[in-house]
Every structure is written in structure tokens, then in C-alpha cells.
Amino acid sequence: MYFSDETQRTSQKLSKKWQDKVQKSLKNNPDQKDRFSTVSDLDIKRLYTPEDLKDTNFAHDIGVPGEFPYLRGNQVTGYRGQYWTFRMFSGMGSARDTNSRWHMLLREGQTGLSTAFDFPTLMGYDSDSPKALGEVGKCGVAIDTLEDFLVLMDGIPMDQVTTSMTINPPATVLWAMYCAAAEIKGVPLDKIGGTIQNDMLKEFIAQKTFMCPPEPSVKLISDTIEFGTKYVPRWNTISISGYHIREAGSTAVQELAFTLRDGIEYVEDVIRRKKMNVDDFAPRLSFFFNSHIDFFEEICKLRAARRIWAKVMRDRFGAKNPRSMWMRFHTQTAGCSLTAQQPYNNIIRTTVEALAAVLGQTQSLHTNSLDEVLCLPSEQAVEIALRTQQILAEETGVANTIDPLAGSYFIESLTNEMEEKAWEYIEKIDALGGMVAAIERGFPQMEIAEAAYRFQRQLDAREKIMVGVNKYVTNSQHAVPLVEIDEQVGEEQIKRLREVRRKRDNHAVKKSLDDIRTACKTGANVMPFCIEAVKNLATQQEICDVYREVYGEYRDPGLY
């Protein structure tokens, strides 16, 4: 028991006296608001006491950092050993434009790179595809061939800086380019580090960048996990992402549960398909969470996530290596909490959300820029967002001690509640036959849609407040410089692509694509063939078109 019997009895007496005073106050103020809830609509009590933790066992449920169940963090020294990675999400226009932004951020103290790709790249189409018209370089960097990638990495020490790539359907192709670029620069594959997002299940649930159906999509992910385990041991071959689930309107509990159940699905597939031991690959699984505006809810979500994953890996999969039980995760402040109205308020929102992520012991953090709701972030806005992290790390003292909110009646109670509700969802999905089966039935999609609708109704009724949107609204306009990508960027990208096609050995390209096609049909691992293809200057669409040809294309069924 967390508290002695005597403490519990004392708590009960004091709580009873306090409750009597509350009732008197309510009689005198009958209009006083009685229900309070989190952004996700979890009920919040007026007061938390030792009684809320009467079933908590300190050693079993809370413990210390670096030991099971890792509630308080994976590392025994917390941020005293090393700060979280400052990893700003960046991508704009051409590879040269993005490379320039990367170098600016590294000069200003960023410690890890993070890549945003434009929409054609995200969907597996080249810049000269009719489907890319008007989109080239607009929401991220345009990458068609290995030559683009070499420009992107120009001057970047690939054996010293880790790079995260937010890419999903074409993840095998973009990672192949990264591997090929490293080899060309003389950096062995076992020396490069980074992450590919590579999480297709959350695409079917929330973000909706599709290419192939769920089953072959998961197969391609297992290929990357197998290849990385054997040849690129410092690489995180998947970032199992709750961020986009939350951005689609889910509650914090749904984000927690659906993300972890996606992770379970991937582990099961690698064990089944690749016959690999869980401890061989699980230490390199990584996660990606949203840090929303409800400060305490987000801290508790991240703490609960570590404890659930540790239990899953030990009890469900029989992991023996402690690193297999570590939930290693990146966090990004909530894009959906930013507002176009009074955009400078977004600096405050981002600061609060970043602080929650740090107190939740994130290992890596991106802070959104104040103008991201309006355009690609300007250099000034990006610098403010980066400085937010640096001030938290260097000035505030929040990195001085580990998990400083542990033991709080409220924090531990809310952490427990979120874990319990997440387990309920995980068990429901298990009963449906797993996450792929649940997606095919529309279960997570409809749960998120209902949550998003409920939150919008609360905003409309002013039960939930967004400053500048439904309260404290003003008519004054706050001027924010807009970053726009010139159409000439797309025209020049297409010229470069056509020049690559003109000069390459097209016979070698055809042979490489045939090899990928055979690997897809026979179930072989596609990664070695993808690396060879990109070295021969096959485009990302040419490789993705092979996937579409063999596996078919997925179309969202449009559930209502």
C-alpha cells in the first residue's frame, strides 16, 4: 500500500470535514460550476487525497527511473545525463532550401534533424506526375531521386547527427536513399542513426496518406525492421505514431490506446512473418506522441504509456532485455491547438505543451512555430520555437530532477485512470481480431470521429474554451509574415528530374525495378533491392508504382 492505514484514516476524516464545507459553499453559490474535465473530457475531482491511491503499491506501480515498469523514465539519470533531443520539424521547397534551413537550425543549437516532405513525396509520386500539380515543395521538401537526397544531406555529418523522416507509404524508398547517400559519403550503415516514421496503421486510422492495402503495407514495415536489425542497428525503423491520431480529434486515452495497440500489431507481424526473437528488434521500436494543451492530462498520458508498454513487452511477448521494455518516444506540441486567430497566443500554448512533454520525460521534442497554422514556419518563428526548448532546458530547472510530479495524489490517480481506460480499448481491439481487423471494421475511425464531434460541440457551447476563438475575441488583426513557396520551385524540380532520367542507365533502372517486383511477389525483403534501385537513380514513384502494381491500391471506404 502506498500510504499506511493511519494515513488513510486521517485522510478520510479530513476529507469529510472538507466535503461538508464544500456543500455549504455550494448552497451559498448555487450557480457555481460543478463539473470540471480535461480536454479529453475525463472527469476531474475537486480534490485528490491518499484515498485515491489506496490500491497503489509504490515498488510495483511507481518505482524509480530506469527500472520496471519505467513509469518514471527509462534513463536512471534522467535529463541530468543528457537533455532531450531538440528536433525541429523542417522541410520546404527544394532540397537546397531545406538543407539551408537545417544548417541554420544546427547553428542555433538544434541537436537532431527532422524532415517534412511535400505531399507528392508523401504519396509516392514524382514531381512531374499530374497528381503533383501545384503541390511540389509546398508543404515540405520535394524528393524524387537520390540526387535530390544528396543535396538535402550536403554538409550534414551523417555519422554524428540523427535524422528523423516523416514518411509512411514510401518509407522503404526514402530510407533506401538515406542509406545510399551515407554509403556514397563514406559512412557505413552501422554508423548512421535516425528514424523513419513508417507507421501505416495510423494512416488508415487518421492521417490518410495511403498507397497499398493494410496487409502488404505492414509487410513492408516488417521488411524495414528486419533489415535495420541486421544492417543498420542504430536506426529506429518505425515511429509508432499517436500524434496524427490526436490531430484527427481523438481523446488522450484513444491516442494512448490506439498507438500502443498499433505497436502490438507490428511486433506480432515481425515475429510471425520474420520469425525473429522479440529482443532482437524491440529495442529499436520508437513512438511519437502529441502533447496537447491540457497540462496534467498530457503528463499522465506519457507516464502511463511507458508503464503499459513495459507490461506488454514483458507479459505479452516475453521480452527479457530491459531495452525491449523501454518506450522511447518523440513528442510534438499539438498542431490542432494552434489558432489562426491571435496567432501570437500560439507561443504560450506551445510553451505549456512543451513543458508537459518534458515533465512526461520525452526523449525528443519538436515545438511548433506560432505561424504553422497559416503557412510554413518563418526563420524567426522557428527560432522562437527552438528557444522555447532551450529556455526550458537551461533556465527553468525542470531538468534538475527526474519525474518531479511523481507521488502527487492527482498525477498518480490520473495516470492510473488513463492506463485502465487504455487497457479497455486494447482488450476491445484484441477481441475484434487485432488492429488491422479493427480498422477494416472502422472501429478506431468511428471512435475518433465521435470524440472530435463531442469536442466541437463543447467548443460551440463554450463548455471548453479556446482563447481568441470562442472567448476574448477581438476584431484587431495581428500581422504575421507569410512564407510562400514560389511556383518556380516546382518548375526547377521537374527540370532536374527530367535531366536525371535523361542521363541515367535506364536498362539498370529496369533491372532494379524488376528485382523489386520479384521480391514483392515472392515475399522477400525489398530493402536491398530498393537501395540498389535508388543508386541506379530510379525515382521514388517508379518504385512505388511497382508496389501499387503488385499489392494494389487502397481506397478509403469513407465510414460515416
N, C-alpha and C positions, 0 to 999 in steps of 0.2 A: 504494500500500500504506500502511496506517495506521502500521505500525512498520517500521523498517529491518530488513534481513536479519540484521544483527549482533544487534539486539534479539531477533529471533525465535530465533536460535541460543542466545542466553543464556537465554531463557525456557525453551527445550526442556531445557537442561542442568539448570536449577534445578528444573523440574517433575519431571524424572526422579529427582532426589535426594529431593524431597519425596514422590513416589509410593512410593519404597522405604520411607520412614518410615511412611507410611500403612499399608502392608502389614504391617509389623512390629506396629503398633498393633492392627490387626485380628486378628492371630494371638493377641495377648495378651488381647484383649477380643472373643471370638467372638460375643457377644450384641449387639454394637454395631449400632445401626440403620444400614443401608447405603443405603437409598433415601429420598431426600427429593424432594418435589414441591410444586408450587404448589397453591392451592385448586382450580385447573382441571386438576390432575394432569399438568402439564408437568414432566418430569424436571429436577431442579436438580443440577448437578455440585457436588462438594466445593469446587472452586476454579476460578476463571476467570483466564486469563492472556492475554498478547498473541497466543498461538496461536489463541485463539477469534475473533480479529479479523483473521486473516491476509489475508482477502479483502476487507476493508473499505477503502474509499477515502474519506479524510476529506472532501474537497471535494464528491464526488459523493453520498456516503451520509449524511453528518452535517452539515457546513456550519455556517452561522451563522444566527441568528434573522432572520426577515424575507426570507430568500432560499430558493429551491427547493433541496431538497424540503420545506422548512418543518418538518423533524423537530424543530427546537429552538424552534418557535413562529412565529406569524405576525407579531408586532409586533417591530420592531427594538429597542425599549427594554424589552420585557417588562413586568413589574409596576412598574418604576420610572416608567413613563409613567402608568399607571393600574392600580389593583387590579382584580381580577376583580369582577364584579357580585355583591353579596350578595343572593341572590334566594330568600327562604324561601317554600316552597310552603304556601299558606294558603287555606282555604275551609271554611265551617261554617255550618249553619243557613240563615238568611235572608241576603239581600243586605246588609241593615243590619248584621248580626252580622259578616259578613266585612269589610265596609268599616271597621268599628271595629277589627278585628284588623290590617288594613292600616295604618291610621293609627298604631296602637301600634308596629308594626314600623318604619315610616318615622321615627317619633320616636326610636327606639332605634338607628338607623343603617343600616337596610336600604336598599339602593340600587336595587332593582328589584322589581316585584311579580310574583307567580306564583299562578295561580288554580287551585284544586281545585274541581271541580264535583261535585254529588251524582250518584248512579247514574242516576236518571231522565233528568237533563240529558245525561249522557254517552251514553245510549242513544237520545236523541231523543224522549223522552216528556215530556208536561206533568205538572205535579204532581198534577192530578186524574185522571190515567189510572189505571185499575185496576192496571196494571203498576207504578205508582209507590207503591202502598200500603205504608206503613211504612218507606219509603226516603227521603222528602223531607227534604233538608238533613242527612242522617245522615253521609255520608262526604265532604261538600263543600257548596258553596253551590247553592241551587236557583234556577235562572234559567228563566223561562217566556217573558217578553216584554221588549221594550225598556224598559218602565218599571222592571222589576227591575234591568236593566243600568244605568240612570241612577242608581238608588240605590247600586248597587255602586261606581260611579265618583264618588260625591259627594265633593267636596273634593279629588279627585285631579287634579293638573295633567297632563293627558294629553299635552301637548307637551313635558313635562320628565321624566316617569317612564315607563320602558318596562314593558310588561305582558306576561307570558307566560301563555298559556291552554292548559291540558292538556285539550284537546278533540279528538275524532277524527271519528266519523261525522257529527256536526252542526257541524263546524268552519266551514263556509260560513255557517251561520246565526249562530253566536256572534260570528264576525268581522264579519258584517254589522251586528250590534248594536253592536259596538265602534266601527265606522266611523260609524254613525248617531249614536251618543252623542257622538262627537267633533264632528261637524258641528253638533249641537244646542248643544254647549258653545262653539261658535265656533272650533274648532280644525280647520284644513284637513287633509285626508287626507295631504298630503305632509309634515306635521309630526309625525304620530304614529309611535311606534316600539314594537315588541314582537314576539311570536312566537305563532303558533298551532301546536300540535303537529301535527295534520292528517296523521298518518302511519298510513294504513290497512294497509299491508302488514305492519307489526309486530303489528297487531291480529289478523290472520289467523294469524300465526305464534305469538303468545304471549299477548297480553293479553285478547283475545276479546270486546271490545265491538264488536259487529257492527251493520250496518244493511243495506247493499246488497252485492251480489257484488263481487269484486275489480276487474273491468274498469271498471264505472261509478264505483266508489269512486276509482280512480286518475284518472279523467276529472275528477271534482270537484276533486281536488287540483291538477291542471293548470290548471283554471279559476282557482283562487286564485293560483297562481304567475303566470299571465298578467295578472290584474287588479292584483296587487300591483306587478308590474314597471311597469305603465303609470301607476298612480294612487297607490300607497302605497309609495313607493320605500324608506322606512326600515323597512319591515316584513319580518320573516322569515316567509314564508308556509308554511314547513314546518319542523318539528324532527324530523329523521330519527332515530328513537329506538332505541338499543340497550338502554336501561335496562330495559325490560319484558322483553326477550329474556333478559337476565341474571337478572331476578327469577323468570322461569319455570324457571330451572335450567340455563341454558346455561353453557358454559365461556367464559373471556375471549376465546379465539380465535373461538368461534362468535358471540359478541356483536359482535366486531370485523368479522368477515366478512359476516354476515347484514345488519348495519346498513349497511355500505358498499355491499353488492350491492342493497339496497333503494334507496339513493341513486342508484345507476346506473340502476335501473329508472325512477325518476321523471324523471331527466334525459332518458332515451331517449323517454319518453312526451311530455314537453313539446316536444322537438324534432320528433317525428313528428306529434303532434296539432296543435300550435300553430304549427309552422313558425318557431320562434323561434331566434335565434342563442344559443349556449350562454353567451357572455359577457354577454348582456343580462340573464339571470336567475340564473346560477350564483352570483354574489357574495352573493345573499341566501338561499341554502340554508344551513340550520344543522343541527347534530347534537346528540344528547343521549346521554350515556354514564353508566353505572353505575360508581361507584368502590367496589369490594369490599374485603374485609379483607386480601387478600394484597398487601402494600405495594408490592413491586417489580414484581409482575406488572401491577398497575394502571398504574403509571407507564409501563412499557414499552408497554402496550396503547395508551395515549393518544398516545405519541410515534409508534408505528407507524401509528396511524390517520391522522395528518397526512401522513406520507410516502406512504402508499398513495393517499390521496385526491388529493394533488398529482399523482401519476403518472397516475391515472385521468383527471383532468380535462385534463391536457396531452396524454397519449399516446392515450387512447381517444376523447376528444371534441374535441381540437384547440383547447382554450381558449388564448387569448392573454393575457387580462387576469390578472395575478398574483392578484387578489382572487377570481377564479373557482377558483383552485387552493388557496385557504385553506380549511382545515377549521375552521370556527368552531363551538365546541361548549359546551354547558352540561353540568355534571356534578351528579349527586346521589349522596350516600352510600347504601350498599346497605341497602334496607329488609329484604331477606331475611337480612341478617346480624344483625339485632336479635333479641333474645330476650326472651320474657315472663319467663323465669327470671332472677333477679338483674338487673332492668331498668336499674339504675344503671351496670352494665357497659357499657351502650349508649353512654354518654357517651365512654368510652375508644375504643370501636370507631369511632364517628363521627369522633373527632378524628384517628385514624390514617388513615381513609379520606379525610377532607378534605385532610390533608397530602399524600397521594398524588395527589389531583386537582390540587392547587396545583403540585406538582413536575412533574406532567404538563402544566402550562401551560394549565389550563382558563380560559375567558373568563368563566364564570358558574358559581356554585356554590350548591347547596342542601344544608344539613346537617340530617339527620334529628334529630328530638327523641327523647329517651330513652323516652317513653311511647307512641310511634306504633304499637308492636306491640300495644298494649292499647286505645287509644282515639284520638280526635282530640287533637292536642297541646294541652296547657295553656299559658297565657301564660308561666308560669315555665319550662317545658321548652323552649318556643320561644326564650325569651330566652337560655337556656344555649346552645342550638344556634347562635344568631346570634353570641353572644360567642365561641364557638369559632372562627368565621371571623375575627372582628375581632382576636382574640389572635394567630392565625396571621399575619395581615397586618401587625399593628402591633408585635408583641413578639418574634417568633421569629427574624427575619432571613431567612426563606425567600424573601421578595420582593426581596431586595437584589441578587441576581444571577440571570441567566437560565439555565435548564436546568442547574442545578449538578451533576447526576449524569452529564452527558454525558462520554463518554470512559472511563467505568468499564467494565472488561472484562465484568463481569456484565451491566450495564444495556444496553450496546450489543449484546452477544450475544443476550440475551433479546428485545430489541426486534427484532433480525433474525429470530430464530426465529418470533416471533409473526406478523411480516409474511409470512414464507414460508408458514406454515400457513394464514393467512387467504387468501392468493392461491390456494392449492389449493382452498379452498371456493368462492371466486369463480369459478374456472375450471369446477368441477363444475356450478355453477348455470347458467353460460353454456351448458354442454353440454346441460343439461336444457331450454333454450329461454328462460331468464330466470327472475326471481323469481316472477312470477305462475304460470308453468307449474310451477315447483318447489313452490310452496305447494299447487297443485291435486293434485300427486302426494304431498304430505305429507313432502317431504324435510327441510326445516328443522325441522318439528314433531317428527319422529321422532328427529332428531339431538339436539335439546334434551331430549326425553324420556329418551333413553338416558343423556345426561350427568347429568341430575338423578337418575336411578336409581343410577348409579355412585357419585355423591357421597353419596347417602343410605346406600348400602352401606358406604362408607368411614367415615361417622359411626357407624353401628351397630357396626362392627368396631373403632372408636376408632383407625383409621388417620388420621383427621382429627379435630381437637379443637375443640369449642365449649365455652368455659369456662362452667360453671354448667349445662350441658345433659348432656354425657357425661363431664365431668371437673370436679372441685372442686364437686360438687353438695352443697347444704346443704338442710336442712329449714326453715330460717328464711325468713320472708316479708318482702319489702321493700315497704312500703306506698307505692303511687303513687296520687295523687288521679286519679280517672277523670272525664274530661269527657264528659258525655252531653247529647244534643240532645233537648229536650222535644218530645213529640208535638204540643204546641200550635203549634210552628213550622210543621209541615205543614198544620195546620188553617188557620192565618192565611194561609199562602201560597196555599192553594186559594181562600180568600175574595178575596184580591187579584186572583187570576187571573180569577175569575168576574166581578168588578167591571170589569176591563179589557174582557172580552168584551161586557159589557152596554153600555158607553159608546162603544165604537169604531164606526167606519163599516164595517159588515160587507160592504157592496157593494164598497168599496175593497179590503177584505181578499180577497174572492173574485176580484176582477180581478187582484190581485197574485199570488195562487196560480195562477191560470190562466196568467199570463205565465211563471211559473217552470216550470209543466208544459210549456208550448210550448218553452221553452229546453232542457229536458231531452230532449224528443223530437227537436228539430232539431239538437242538438249545440252550441247557442250557449252563451256563458259565462253561468252562472247568477248571478254575483255582483251585477251592477247590479239585477237583479230581486229578489234576496234583501234588499238594502238598502232598496229601495222597500217590500217586504212588511213588514219589521220596523218601518219608520217608520209604516206603517198599523196597527201593533200585531197583526200576525199572530203566533201563538205559534210556538215552535220546533218543536213536534210537528206543527202544521199544515203547515209547510214540509217537515219530514222525511217526513211521510206522503205528500207528492207524490213525493219521491224513492222511497219504498217502492213506490208505485203504478206509477211509470214503469219503474224499474230492477229491481224485485223485491226480496225479502228474502233474505239469506244465512243459511244454517243450517250450523253446524259439522258436517262429516261424521263427526267422532268417530273419529279414527285410533287404532289400537292395534297 
